[in-house]
Amino acid sequence: MELKINTYPLGARPEVTKPHPDFINELGEAGIRTMVSRHYDLLRQSSIKHLFPEDDQEFEKAKIRSADFMIQICGGPDYFNQNRGRPMLINRHNPFTITPEGRVTWLECYRIALLETKLPEYLILSFWDYINVFSSWMVNSKE
Ligand code: HEM
């Protein structure tokens, strides 16, 4: 299965499609939390680790925030809105310098974590399509 990384011009806002509802039905909330945890652990070993909390406790909290969001966007309970309020993810990413290369690294870590779920191909592709497109919205710096 090929999970390609699209390229977009800075500031483009390509249309986003949410993951297929079967994604959370098959993987479950716990499975999403495991996938997000793996993604963050990979980020912590990557060239963009400086963006994420160094402190272990803070790092675990970041995993929770991210998993809350992913569960919500996949059609599960709105944990993120309950805990953090409206997502406004572009604003929340603005304090961090996110370059096109940073986005590629972020997606490469997700590719590993996502494939490890062992879900059927159509569900892997559906989640990948969502993050592949939406991650371009977070890029806020050329370099
Ligand atoms: C383009 C690549 C991306 C990079 C480099 C990136 C980086 C970051 C960083 C540094 C943080 C703050 C630390 C943390 O709370 O983990 C963060 C927070 C977060 N990111 Fe991203 N992110 C990217 C894309 C995305 C995408 C595509 C989504 C959603 C699909 C997302 C969802 C979130 C959420 C929900 C938070 C927590 C916000 C909060 O509650 O304050 N990120 N991200």
Residues whose N, C-alpha, C, O or C-beta is under 5 A from the ligand:
A	BS01	HEM	L51 F52 A62 R65 S66 F69 R84 R92 F96 I98 G102 R103 W106 I131 F134 S135 M138
